[in-house]
């Protein structure tokens, strides 16, 4: 599907963008991958990291806040992956206007540029569990972003273009998440691992699994879907035990803007959610064209169904977590 196609990734120098680029170059033969971001130093670093693929890569300095620049970047593009965002919860809380400009106005600019393009066929936006029943500004802005991308299908008209979303939680080993924090404590000679709340659970997803979910959305989306992987859960206390067996685990209290569990599908979503072999799809409640049709190979979930890290049917044991940790590359 991606062979001989031009793909643009906003925020492409981030961990997702680099993993997506590696995955596509390894498994497909794209015409070109455009890395769109505003940090020239990170672009320079990524250029050096991907030297052998320079004929396939283009590095485009630009901000999702700049609609004119984005329209220039979208010329000749077939598929767009929107990964750019302000993601740090405290930074968004202290700088709300900046979070709104990037996460909401930036999302609208991606939509406008795609709709005005003569070539873009599919847009996939990365979402987060924090957009579900949000308790912080980051989650709130991503909820609005999700709604914008779903509604964008109403403006496609006769154009052969659709917009969809993929949703997942913190990636194992990502900056600011619990694994690198615990790892830092251990490296610095700590003898105990603090737990914010003994009840806390999370989903386990790798960057590669996140990329594969985006590829699935590119292949299957007809417009407005939210794709969610079926992945295992783990207890934070079990993660601590896997990383430092027998250590003390003092409970220190939940942080501001943090949830006990990652929620992916709410009870309210169950009305339009279908289950497939390895994923769920939440279909839009409002349908704007006859191309937006559910994939009927799935099974409608029962009314009242929800999917969160605490009610999951698949759980990782301490030993399984320990094995998975060997595959985690910590973000620098």
N, C-alpha and C positions, 0 to 999 in steps of 0.2 A: 504493500500500500504506500509506503514512503519512498519507494524507488523512484528516482528522477523527479522528486518533489522538492520544493523550496519551503523550508520550515523556519519560522521565526519564534524565538523564545525570549519573552520579556524577563528581565532579571536573570538573564542567562548565565551570569558568572557565579551564581549561588550554587549551593550543593546539589539541588535538584537539576539545575541547568547543565552542570558538568556531567552528572550521572546520565541524564537524558541524552546528551551529545555523544558520550561514549557508547551507550546502548544502541543508538540509531546507527552510528558509524560502523559498529561491529556487526549488526544484524541486517542492515539495509544498505542501499546505494543511493542516498539522497543527492539531488542536484546541488543543494546548498543548504547550510544551516546558518541563520543569521542570529548572532548573539547581541541582543539589544539591552543595554544597561548604561548607567551613568557614571560608573567608576572606571576611569581609564587604567588605573593601576591593576585592578582585578582583571581587566581585559588583557593587559599585557602579560600577566601571569598565566592566564588561560591560553593565550597564544603560544607561549613557551611550552605549556603542558601538552598541547595538541599540534606540535610542529609538523608531525608526519601527515596531518590532514589539512594543511593550509589551503589546498586547492578547493576544499569543500566548505571552509568556514569563512564567514565575514563578521567583522566586529564593528558594530554600529553604536556610537556614543549617542545616547538620548535618554530622555526621562518620559515615563508614562504620563506625566502631567502636561507634556508638550504635544498637543494634538497635531500641529503642523509637521513636527519632526517625525511623529509616528506614521503619519500618512506617507511621508517620503520613504520610510523604512518598509512599509507594507507593499510597495510596488513589486509585482511579480511573485508575491508570496502565496503559497497554496494553503498552508496550515499555520495556525498561531497557537502557541502554548503560553498562557498568561501566568507567570510565576512571580512577577514583581510585586512586592508588598512591604509595608512596614509591619514587622512581626513581633517585635519585643513588647510585651505587655506593659511594663513600666514606662517605656519610651512613648508609647501611644497614649497612656494616661496623662503624662506630663505635657505632651505636645499634640493635643487632640486635633488642632487644625491641620497639622502636617499629616497625621494619619488619615484624615478625611480626604485631603488633596491627593494622596498617593493611592489609598485603598478604594475610595469611592469614585472620585473624579478621574483617577487614572484608569479605573475599570471602564467608566463610561467612554473615555477616549479610545481605549482598545476597541470597544464596540463600534463607535462612530467610524474609526479608521477602517475596520473590517467591512462594515456595511457599505462604505464609500469605495472600497476596493473593487476592481473588476476581476480579481483572481482568487481571493481568499474563499475557501470552501468550508473550512471547519475551524472553530475556535474552541479550545478547551481551557477552562480556568481552574486553577488550583484553589481549593477551599480548605477548611479546617474544622475539626470538631468544635472549636471555640465559637464558630458561627451558629451552632445549634444551642438554642436557649442561652444566648450570650450573657456573661456576667462581667465582662470588661469591654473597653472601647474597641480593642483590636477585634474581638469577636463580633461586636456590633457593626463595625465597618465591613467586615467580611460577609456578614449576613446581608447587608445592603448590596454589596458587590455580587453575591450569588443571585439575588433577586433581579439585579440589572441584567446579568447574563441570561437568565431564564427568559425574561421579558424581551430580550433582544430578538428572539425568534419571531415576535409579533411584527417586527419591522423588516423582516427579510423579503417579504413580498414574493415575487416570482424568482428571486435570485436563488441560485443553488448554494446556499450557505446555511450552516446551523451552529448553534452555541450550546455547549454542555459544560458540566462541572464534574470534577473528581474531588472526593472528600476523604481525608485521613488525618490522624492526629500527629503527635510528635514522632518524628523518625528516630529510630534507635541510633544514638550517638550524635544527634544534632546539637549544635551549639545552644547552651542554656538549658538543656534537658538534664535528666537525673543521672544518666550513665556517665557523662564526662565529669559531672560534679562529684559523684562517688569516686571516680577514678582519680581525681585530683586530691581528694582527702586521703586516699590510700597511698598515692605517690609521695605525699608530704608527711607520711609517717603516722597518720591518724589511726586511732585504735577503736573508733566507733563511727557509725554512719547514721546521721540524724534523719529521722523520718517525719515528714510534716504531719501525716495522719496515718495511723495503723490500718485504716480501712481503705486507703487509696489504691486504685487499680488503674492500669493503662493497657492499651492495645500495643502489640509488637508488630511494627512494620519496618522494612528496610527501604532504603532509597530505591533499590532496583524494583521492589514490589510497587512502589509509588509510580515509577516510570512505566511499568507494565500496565498499570491501571489507566494511565493516560493513553497508552497505545490502544487499549481496548475501547476507550471512549472515542478515539479517532476512527476506529474501525466500525463501531456499531451505532454511534449517536445519530439520532434523527432530529434532535432539537429539544433542549430543556431538561434533559435527564441529569440526575446527580448519581454518579457511580461511586460505590463504597465497597471496598474489599472485605471478604470474610477472613479474618485473621485472629490469632489467639490473643488471649488476655494474660496478664500476670499481675501479681501483687507486688507492690513496692517493697514490702518486707522480704519477699522471696528474692527479689533482685539484690537487695542488700546482702542476704545470706549467700547468694551465688557469688558475689564479688568479694566478700570478706566473711568466710565461714566462722560462725560462732561469735561474731562481734556483737557489742552492745548496740542497741538501736533506740536511742532516746527519741521520744515523740516531742517535736518542737512547735507544732501548730501550723495550720495551713497558711499559705502566703496570700497576700491580697490578689484578687482576680483569678485565683486558682480554683479548679473544680476537683471534687473527690474522684470522679470517674469521667472517662471520655464517652460522650454520647454521639452516635452517628445517625441513628434513625429514631425519631420521636414517635410517640403514640399517635400524634396528629398526622405524621407522615405515612402511617401504616395504611391509610385509605388509598394511597397511590403507589405503594411499594411492592416490587416483585423480587422474589428470591431466585437466584441462579446457582449454578454449581459452585462458583468461587467468588461470587459477589452479589450485592443487592443493587437495584436501581430504584431511586425515588423519581417517579415521573411527575411532571408539572400538573398542578390541579387545573390550570387553564391552558387550553390548546388553541393555537392560532392558525395552523395550516394543516393540510391533509398529509403532510410528510411526517408529522409528529405522531408516530404510532408505537405502542409498547411492543417489545419483543415477546411474542406469546410463547416462546419456549420456556419462559420462567413460570413460577408459581406465585400467585398473589398471596402475600402474607396475611394472616388473620387480623381482623380489626382489633386494635389494642396492642398490637405487637410493637416492641421497641428493641433497639440494638445498641447496647452500651457495654463498656468494658467490665461492668460488674454483673451483667446478666447473660454474659456470653456462655456458649456451651463448650467452648474449647479453651483450655487453660494450660499454661506452661508450668512444668515442675521446676524446682530449683536446679536440678541437673540439666534439664533442657535449656534453661536460661543460660547456664554456665557454658554449654556448647555453642549457643547462638552468640554469646559475647565474643567468642574467638573470631567471628566473622565481621564484627563491627569495626568500622573505620571511624575514629573520632574526628570530627571537623576541627580544623585548625583556625 
